[in-house]
Amino acid sequence: MKSISGKQEELANLLVQARRNVSQFPLPDDLVPATAHEAYAVNQIVAERLGWEPLGWKIAGTTDAVRGKLQLDGPIYGRTFRRFACTSPARFTAAELLDPLIECEFFVTLARDLPPREKPWTFPETIAAIAEVHAGIEVAECRYPRKALPPLPGILADGSASGRYVFGDKIENWRDGLASIPVRVEVDGALRREGIGADVMGDPLRPLWWLAEQRRQWGDGLRAGETISTGSMTGMLPIRGGQHVRARFGEAATIEITIDP
């Protein structure tokens, strides 16, 4: 990686401290990275300095609705960490979460590397690298207060608000297609959001292909054992202490999360 600027260094230090302290801070305007590439470089530095075992990657902005809300031209991504992975049913306390958002996704784990190479990856090659697919919920979190969010590059530097990852059941027949799987999110028994696999770029596995190309061009690729969350079918649903979430992925899986006050 090329040398970074003093501003990038300062931002990386603030994000490392916020991750370690489970805290938020308002991002000064002069620390917002100038480009997405600079922002992703900061995210990589943060991950390296934390030294936490990686889980893999998150992808966001994979539906028209989310791209419209965030004013995105295309998907975005960020590094995730294994210490924040758990299985359903999951329980968190409100105090340990930073402006949490519920996002229902598919978690794709790789069986083999998709390394950097000159030739672009094809969609079938990407699919062939998959070991398994789980239903999942990302509890997205941001190191900046929701009421004072910075421009997009600031969010990218924070791993695109990567948070906690709740694994549900395996989707045993994922090779038959994920696009037709409906998802319903209930909070305290009331339906709050609905979606379907096809909302995610027409096929929830297409974001994986997109990310393989992004990291191929970056120069490090994707690695066997990494889990990639492929983007929310149900948007970004704020959640607070005292609430219970149940997400139903058709007949294939149910995920439950309780947020204690």
Summary of the structure (lengths in Angstrom):
residues: 261
radius of gyration: 17.4
end to end distance: 42.9
largest distance: 51.4
contacts: 902
relative contact order: 0.22
helix: 31%
strand: 31%
